[in-house]
Amino acid sequence: MGLAENLARFRPSALELFSEIGRLAKTSTAEEIAAMLEFSPEYISSILHLLKHGEERLLDAIEKRQMPHTIAVEIAKAKDGRLQQALVKAFQRTKVSTRQVASIRRLAEERQNKGKAIYTQGRRKKENPGFSANELMRAYKTETERKQATIRKAELAQARLLFIVNALRILMRERMFVRLLREESLNKLPLPLLRKIAMES
């Protein structure tokens, strides 16, 4: 009887399964363990990562089916315990995706590293940013809106550039227009613009 069949027969608890995965990791790779236990390599890798870093609280959350293993791993990547707790609460309240958790974590860590610079008695001091779930979600929402605004501006600039390129490409075919440019000493266009016009031709 194979290991997977034994596990299915005795129906071990999730913690017992995690313990077995940890034991097998001493002699087998994640891919080999996944094949033996009939789990995905991604799931096994996640459990091994949490076991390695002693993330018992997150393993407990997986056992109780309070969060998927992908979310737990992203939260575990946060080095600050307060940040981990805030990310757990943010997930519980809003059910953010794995990608969103990763983005929120990176944003919070960036804020933590940079800090909010203030001056105290002539000396520059770093103020520790808050790590409450509400603050993290507000910061994430603000950052998302900022990035979306940047994308819209870039798209608008691209559309305007395309309009200018197309207009110049048409005008450059007109001899009278080219002659006028030469007379006004305006016939030297920037090289990037000339290349863009040539590409569009």
SEVO-553451 format. One record per atom (N, C-alpha, C): y, x, z. Coordinates in Angstrom, 1 decimal. Each point is the difference from the previous one (the first is absolute). Example, Ala and Ser with C-alpha at 12.3 -4.5 7.8 and 13.67 -1.06 7.14 Angstrom:
<vexlos>
-5.7,13.2,7.8
1.2,-0.9,0.0
1.2,0.9,0.0
1.1,-0.4,-0.7
1.1,0.9,0.0
1.1,-0.8,0.8
</vexlos>
This chain:
<vexlos>
-1.2,0.8,0.0
1.2,-0.8,0.0
1.2,0.9,0.0
1.0,-0.3,-0.9
1.2,0.8,-0.1
1.0,-0.2,1.1
1.0,0.9,0.1
1.0,-0.2,1.0
0.8,-1.2,-0.1
0.3,-0.4,-1.3
0.8,-1.2,-0.2
-0.8,-1.2,0.5
-1.3,0.0,-0.3
-0.9,-1.2,0.4
-0.1,0.0,1.5
-0.1,1.1,0.7
-0.1,0.0,1.4
1.3,-0.6,0.6
1.1,0.4,-0.5
1.3,-0.5,0.5
0.1,-1.5,-0.2
-0.4,-0.4,-1.2
0.0,-1.5,-0.3
-0.9,-0.7,0.9
-1.2,0.5,0.4
-0.9,-0.6,0.8
0.4,-0.2,1.5
0.6,1.1,0.5
0.5,0.0,1.4
1.4,-0.5,0.2
0.7,-0.1,-1.1
1.4,-0.5,0.0
0.8,0.7,1.1
0.3,1.2,-0.2
0.9,0.8,1.0
1.4,-0.5,0.0
0.6,0.2,1.1
1.5,-0.4,0.1
0.8,1.0,-0.9
1.2,-0.4,-0.2
0.9,0.9,-0.8
0.1,1.3,0.6
0.2,0.1,1.3
0.2,1.2,0.7
-1.3,0.9,-0.1
-1.2,-0.7,0.1
-1.2,0.8,-0.2
-0.1,0.5,-1.4
0.4,-0.8,-0.9
0.0,0.5,-1.4
1.0,1.2,-0.2
1.2,-0.1,0.6
0.9,1.1,-0.1
-0.6,1.3,0.7
-0.7,-0.2,1.1
-0.6,1.1,0.6
-1.1,0.7,-0.8
-0.8,-0.9,-0.7
-1.0,0.5,-0.9
0.6,0.8,-1.2
1.1,-0.6,-0.5
0.7,0.7,-1.1
0.5,1.4,0.4
0.5,0.1,1.3
0.5,1.3,0.5
-1.2,0.9,0.2
-1.1,-0.5,0.4
-1.2,0.9,0.2
-0.5,0.5,-1.4
0.0,-0.9,-1.0
-0.5,0.4,-1.3
1.0,1.0,-0.7
1.2,0.0,0.4
1.0,0.8,-0.6
-0.2,1.5,0.3
-0.8,0.3,1.1
-0.3,1.3,0.3
-0.9,0.7,-1.0
-0.7,-0.7,-0.7
-1.0,0.6,-1.0
0.2,-0.6,-1.4
0.8,-1.0,-0.2
0.1,-0.7,-1.3
1.5,-0.2,-0.4
0.2,-0.1,-1.3
1.4,-0.3,-0.5
0.2,-1.5,0.0
1.3,-0.3,-0.2
0.4,-1.4,0.0
-0.8,-0.8,-1.0
-0.1,0.6,-1.2
-0.7,-0.6,-1.1
-1.5,-0.3,0.3
-0.6,1.0,0.7
-1.4,-0.1,0.4
-0.2,-1.1,1.0
0.9,0.0,1.0
0.0,-1.0,1.1
0.1,-1.4,-0.6
1.0,-0.1,-1.0
0.2,-1.3,-0.6
-1.2,-0.5,-0.7
-0.7,0.9,-0.7
-1.3,-0.4,-0.7
-1.0,-0.4,1.0
-0.1,0.7,1.1
-1.1,-0.3,1.0
0.3,-1.3,0.7
1.2,-0.3,0.3
0.4,-1.2,0.8
0.4,-1.2,-0.9
0.1,0.3,-1.3
0.4,-1.0,-1.0
1.4,-0.6,0.3
0.9,1.0,0.2
1.4,-0.3,0.1
0.7,0.7,-1.1
1.3,-0.3,-0.2
0.8,0.7,-1.0
0.4,1.4,0.6
0.0,1.0,-0.9
0.5,1.3,0.5
1.4,0.0,0.6
0.9,-0.9,-0.5
1.3,-0.1,0.5
0.0,-0.5,1.5
-0.9,-1.0,0.3
-0.2,-0.5,1.3
-0.5,1.1,1.0
-1.0,0.7,-0.5
-0.5,1.0,0.9
1.0,1.1,0.2
0.7,0.4,-1.0
1.1,1.0,0.2
1.1,-0.4,1.0
0.3,-1.3,-0.1
1.0,-0.6,0.9
-0.5,0.1,1.5
-1.2,-0.4,0.2
-0.6,0.1,1.3
-0.1,1.4,0.6
-0.4,0.9,-0.9
-0.1,1.4,0.4
1.4,0.6,0.3
1.0,-0.4,-0.7
1.4,0.4,0.3
0.4,-0.5,1.3
-0.3,-1.2,0.3
0.4,-0.6,1.3
-0.7,0.6,1.2
-1.3,0.3,-0.2
-0.9,0.6,1.0
0.5,1.4,0.3
0.3,0.8,-1.1
0.5,1.3,0.1
1.3,0.2,0.8
0.8,-1.0,-0.1
1.3,0.0,0.7
0.0,-0.8,1.3
-1.1,-0.5,0.4
-0.1,-0.7,1.2
0.7,-1.3,0.1
0.1,-0.7,-1.1
0.8,-1.2,-0.1
-0.9,-1.2,0.4
-0.4,0.0,1.3
-0.8,-1.1,0.6
0.6,-1.4,-0.1
1.3,0.0,0.2
0.7,-1.3,-0.1
0.0,-0.6,-1.4
0.1,0.8,-1.0
0.0,-0.5,-1.3
-1.5,-0.3,-0.4
-0.9,0.8,0.4
-1.4,-0.4,-0.2
-0.4,-1.3,0.6
0.6,-0.2,1.2
-0.3,-1.3,0.7
0.6,-1.2,-0.8
1.2,0.3,-0.6
0.6,-1.1,-0.8
-0.8,-0.3,-1.2
-0.7,1.0,-0.6
-0.9,-0.2,-1.2
-1.2,-0.7,0.5
-0.5,0.3,1.1
-1.2,-0.6,0.6
0.3,-1.5,0.2
1.1,-0.3,0.5
0.4,-1.4,0.3
0.5,-0.7,-1.3
0.0,0.7,-1.1
0.5,-0.6,-1.3
1.4,-0.4,0.1
0.8,0.8,0.8
1.4,-0.3,0.1
0.8,0.7,-1.1
-0.6,1.0,-0.7
0.7,0.7,-1.1
-1.1,0.7,-0.8
0.3,0.1,-1.3
-1.0,0.7,-0.9
0.1,1.5,0.3
-1.0,0.7,-0.4
-0.1,1.5,0.2
1.1,0.7,-0.7
0.5,-0.5,-1.2
1.0,0.7,-0.8
1.3,0.0,0.8
0.3,-1.1,0.6
1.3,-0.1,0.8
-0.1,0.9,1.2
-1.2,0.0,0.7
-0.2,0.8,1.2
0.2,1.5,-0.3
-0.5,0.5,-1.2
0.2,1.4,-0.3
1.5,0.3,-0.3
0.7,-0.8,-0.6
1.4,0.2,-0.3
0.8,0.1,1.3
-0.4,-0.9,1.0
0.7,0.0,1.3
-0.4,1.3,0.7
-1.2,0.4,-0.1
-0.5,1.2,0.7
0.8,1.3,-0.5
0.5,-0.1,-1.2
0.7,1.2,-0.5
1.3,0.2,0.7
0.5,-1.0,0.7
1.2,0.2,0.8
-0.2,0.8,1.2
0.7,1.1,0.2
-0.2,0.9,1.1
0.5,-0.5,1.3
1.0,-0.9,-0.1
0.7,-0.5,1.2
-0.8,-1.3,0.5
-0.4,0.0,1.3
-0.7,-1.1,0.5
0.8,-1.3,0.0
1.4,0.1,0.2
0.8,-1.1,0.0
0.1,-0.6,-1.4
0.0,0.9,-1.0
0.1,-0.5,-1.4
-1.3,-0.7,-0.3
-1.2,0.5,0.4
-1.2,-0.7,-0.2
0.0,-1.4,0.6
0.4,-0.1,1.2
0.1,-1.3,0.6
0.9,-1.0,-0.7
1.1,0.5,-0.5
0.9,-0.8,-0.7
-0.6,-0.5,-1.4
-0.7,0.9,-0.6
-0.7,-0.3,-1.3
-1.0,-1.0,0.2
-0.8,0.1,1.1
-1.0,-1.0,0.3
0.6,-1.4,0.2
1.1,0.0,0.7
0.7,-1.3,0.3
0.6,-0.6,-1.3
0.5,0.9,-0.9
0.6,-0.4,-1.2
-1.1,-0.6,-0.9
-1.2,0.6,0.0
-1.1,-0.6,-0.8
-0.4,-1.3,0.6
-0.1,-0.1,1.3
-0.5,-1.2,0.6
0.9,-1.2,-0.3
1.3,0.3,0.0
1.0,-1.0,-0.2
0.2,-0.4,-1.4
0.0,0.9,-0.9
0.3,-0.3,-1.4
-1.1,0.2,-1.0
-1.1,0.6,0.4
-1.2,0.3,-0.9
0.5,0.8,-1.2
0.7,1.1,0.3
0.4,0.9,-1.1
-1.2,0.6,-0.7
0.2,0.4,-1.2
-1.1,0.7,-0.7
-0.1,1.5,0.4
-1.1,0.6,-0.5
-0.2,1.4,0.3
1.1,0.8,-0.6
0.4,-0.3,-1.2
1.1,0.7,-0.6
1.3,-0.1,0.7
0.3,-1.2,0.5
1.2,-0.2,0.8
-0.1,0.7,1.3
-1.1,0.0,0.7
-0.2,0.8,1.2
0.3,1.4,-0.2
-0.5,0.6,-1.1
0.2,1.4,-0.3
1.5,0.3,-0.2
0.7,-1.0,-0.7
1.4,0.2,-0.3
0.8,-0.1,1.3
-0.3,-0.9,0.8
0.7,-0.2,1.3
-0.2,1.2,0.9
-1.2,0.5,0.0
-0.3,1.2,0.8
0.8,1.2,-0.5
0.0,0.3,-1.3
0.8,1.1,-0.5
1.5,-0.2,0.3
0.5,-1.2,-0.2
1.4,-0.2,0.3
0.3,0.2,1.5
-0.8,-0.4,0.9
0.2,0.2,1.4
0.0,1.4,0.4
-1.0,0.8,-0.6
-0.1,1.4,0.3
1.2,0.8,-0.6
0.5,-0.5,-1.1
1.2,0.7,-0.6
1.2,-0.2,0.9
0.1,-1.3,0.5
1.1,-0.3,1.0
-0.1,0.8,1.2
-1.3,0.2,0.5
-0.2,0.7,1.2
0.3,1.5,-0.2
-0.4,0.6,-1.1
0.3,1.4,-0.3
1.5,0.3,-0.1
0.7,-0.9,-0.7
1.4,0.2,-0.2
0.8,-0.4,1.2
-0.4,-1.1,0.6
0.7,-0.5,1.2
1.4,-0.6,-0.4
0.6,-0.6,0.9
1.4,-0.5,-0.2
0.9,1.0,0.7
0.7,0.8,-0.8
0.9,1.0,0.6
1.2,-0.6,0.8
0.1,0.5,1.2
1.2,-0.4,0.8
0.5,1.2,0.7
1.2,-0.1,0.5
0.6,1.2,0.7
0.2,-0.4,1.5
-0.5,0.9,0.8
0.1,-0.2,1.5
0.6,1.3,0.6
1.2,-0.1,0.6
0.7,1.1,0.6
0.1,1.2,-1.0
0.4,-0.3,-1.3
0.2,1.0,-1.0
-1.3,0.5,-0.6
-1.1,-0.4,0.5
-1.3,0.4,-0.6
-0.7,-1.1,-0.8
-0.6,0.4,-1.0
-0.7,-1.0,-0.9
-1.4,-0.3,0.7
-0.3,-1.2,0.1
-1.2,-0.5,0.6
-0.7,-1.0,-0.8
-1.3,0.0,0.0
-0.8,-0.9,-0.8
-0.4,-1.2,0.9
0.3,-1.2,-0.6
-0.3,-1.2,0.7
-1.4,-0.5,-0.5
-0.9,-0.2,0.9
-1.3,-0.5,-0.5
0.0,-1.4,-0.6
-0.4,-0.1,-1.2
0.0,-1.4,-0.6
-1.0,-0.9,0.6
0.2,-1.3,0.0
-0.9,-0.9,0.7
-1.2,-0.2,-0.9
-1.1,-0.4,0.7
-1.3,-0.2,-0.6
-0.5,-1.4,0.2
0.8,-1.0,0.3
-0.5,-1.3,0.2
-0.4,-0.6,-1.4
-0.9,-0.9,0.0
-0.5,-0.6,-1.2
1.1,-0.7,-0.8
0.9,-0.6,0.7
1.2,-0.7,-0.7
0.9,1.0,-0.7
0.2,1.1,0.7
0.9,1.1,-0.5
-0.6,0.6,-1.2
-1.4,0.2,0.0
-0.7,0.6,-1.1
0.1,-0.9,-1.2
-0.2,-1.3,0.2
0.0,-0.9,-1.1
1.4,-0.2,-0.6
1.0,0.1,0.9
1.4,-0.1,-0.5
0.3,1.3,-0.9
-0.4,1.1,0.5
0.3,1.3,-0.7
-0.8,0.0,-1.3
-1.2,-0.5,0.0
-0.8,-0.1,-1.3
0.7,-0.9,-1.0
0.4,-1.2,0.5
0.7,-0.9,-0.9
1.3,0.5,-0.6
0.7,0.7,0.9
1.3,0.6,-0.5
-0.3,1.1,-1.1
-1.0,0.8,0.3
-0.4,1.1,-0.9
-0.5,-0.6,-1.3
-0.8,-1.0,0.1
-0.5,-0.7,-1.2
1.1,-0.5,-0.9
0.9,-0.7,0.7
1.2,-0.6,-0.8
0.8,1.1,-0.6
0.2,1.2,0.7
0.7,1.1,-0.5
-0.6,0.5,-1.3
-1.4,0.2,0.1
-0.7,0.5,-1.2
0.1,-1.0,-1.2
-0.1,-1.3,0.3
0.0,-1.0,-1.0
1.4,0.1,-0.7
1.1,0.1,0.8
1.3,0.1,-0.5
0.2,1.3,-0.9
-0.6,1.1,0.4
0.0,1.2,-0.8
-0.7,-0.2,-1.3
-1.1,-0.7,0.0
-0.8,-0.2,-1.2
0.8,-0.9,-0.9
0.7,-1.0,0.5
0.8,-0.9,-0.8
1.1,0.7,-0.7
0.6,0.9,0.8
1.1,0.9,-0.6
-0.5,0.9,-1.1
-1.2,0.5,0.2
-0.5,0.9,-1.0
-0.4,-0.7,-1.2
-0.5,-1.2,0.1
-0.3,-0.9,-1.1
1.2,-0.4,-0.8
1.1,-0.3,0.7
1.3,-0.3,-0.6
0.5,1.2,-0.8
0.0,1.2,0.7
0.4,1.2,-0.7
-0.8,0.3,-1.3
-1.3,-0.2,0.1
-0.8,0.2,-1.1
0.3,-1.0,-1.2
0.2,-1.2,0.4
0.4,-1.0,-1.0
1.3,0.3,-0.7
1.0,0.5,0.8
1.3,0.3,-0.6
-0.1,1.3,-0.9
-0.8,0.9,0.4
-0.3,1.2,-0.8
-0.6,-0.3,-1.3
-1.0,-0.9,0.1
-0.7,-0.4,-1.3
1.0,-0.7,-0.9
0.9,-0.9,0.5
1.0,-0.6,-0.8
0.9,1.0,-0.7
0.5,1.0,0.8
0.8,1.0,-0.5
-0.7,0.8,-1.1
-1.2,0.4,0.2
-0.8,0.8,-0.9
-0.1,-0.8,-1.3
-0.4,-1.2,0.1
-0.2,-0.9,-1.2
1.3,-0.1,-0.8
1.1,-0.3,0.7
1.3,-0.1,-0.6
0.4,1.3,-0.7
-0.2,1.1,0.6
0.4,1.3,-0.6
-0.9,0.3,-1.2
-1.3,-0.4,0.1
-0.9,0.3,-1.1
0.4,-0.7,-1.2
0.5,-1.3,0.2
0.4,-0.8,-1.2
1.4,0.6,-0.5
0.9,0.3,0.9
1.3,0.5,-0.4
-0.1,1.4,-0.7
-0.9,0.8,0.4
-0.1,1.3,-0.6
-0.5,0.0,-1.4
-0.5,-1.2,-0.4
-0.4,-0.1,-1.4
1.3,-0.3,-0.9
1.1,-0.4,0.6
1.2,-0.3,-0.7
0.9,1.2,-0.2
0.2,0.4,-1.3
0.7,1.2,-0.3
1.5,-0.1,0.5
0.6,-1.2,-0.1
1.4,-0.1,0.5
0.0,0.3,1.5
-0.9,-0.5,0.8
-0.1,0.2,1.4
-0.1,1.5,0.3
-1.0,0.7,-0.7
-0.2,1.4,0.2
1.2,0.8,-0.3
0.7,-0.4,-1.1
1.2,0.8,-0.4
1.1,-0.2,1.0
0.1,-1.2,0.6
1.0,-0.3,1.0
-0.3,0.9,1.3
-1.2,0.1,0.3
-0.4,0.8,1.2
0.4,1.5,-0.2
-0.2,0.5,-1.3
0.4,1.3,-0.3
1.5,0.2,0.1
0.7,-0.9,-0.5
1.5,0.1,0.0
0.5,0.0,1.4
-0.6,-0.7,0.9
0.4,-0.1,1.3
-0.6,1.0,0.9
-0.8,0.9,-0.6
-0.8,1.1,0.8
-0.9,-0.6,1.0
-0.6,-1.1,-0.4
-1.0,-0.7,0.9
-1.4,0.0,-0.5
-0.2,0.9,-1.0
-1.3,0.0,-0.6
-1.1,0.7,0.7
0.4,0.7,1.1
-1.0,0.7,0.8
-0.5,-0.9,1.2
-1.1,-0.6,-0.2
-0.6,-0.8,1.0
-0.9,0.8,0.9
-0.2,-0.4,1.3
-0.9,0.8,0.9
-1.4,0.1,-0.6
-0.6,1.1,0.1
-1.3,0.3,-0.5
-1.1,-1.0,0.4
0.0,-0.4,1.3
-1.0,-1.0,0.4
0.1,-1.4,-0.7
1.3,-0.3,-0.3
0.3,-1.3,-0.7
-0.4,0.1,-1.4
0.2,1.2,-0.6
-0.4,0.2,-1.4
-1.5,-0.1,-0.2
-0.7,0.6,1.0
-1.5,0.0,0.0
-0.5,-1.5,0.1
0.7,-0.7,0.9
-0.4,-1.4,0.2
0.2,-0.8,-1.3
1.1,0.2,-0.7
0.3,-0.7,-1.2
-1.0,0.4,-1.1
-0.4,1.3,0.0
-1.0,0.4,-1.0
-1.4,-0.6,0.3
-0.3,-0.2,1.3
-1.3,-0.6,0.4
-0.1,-1.4,-0.4
1.2,-0.7,0.1
0.0,-1.4,-0.3
0.1,-0.3,-1.5
0.3,1.0,-0.7
0.2,-0.2,-1.5
-1.4,-0.2,-0.6
</vexlos>
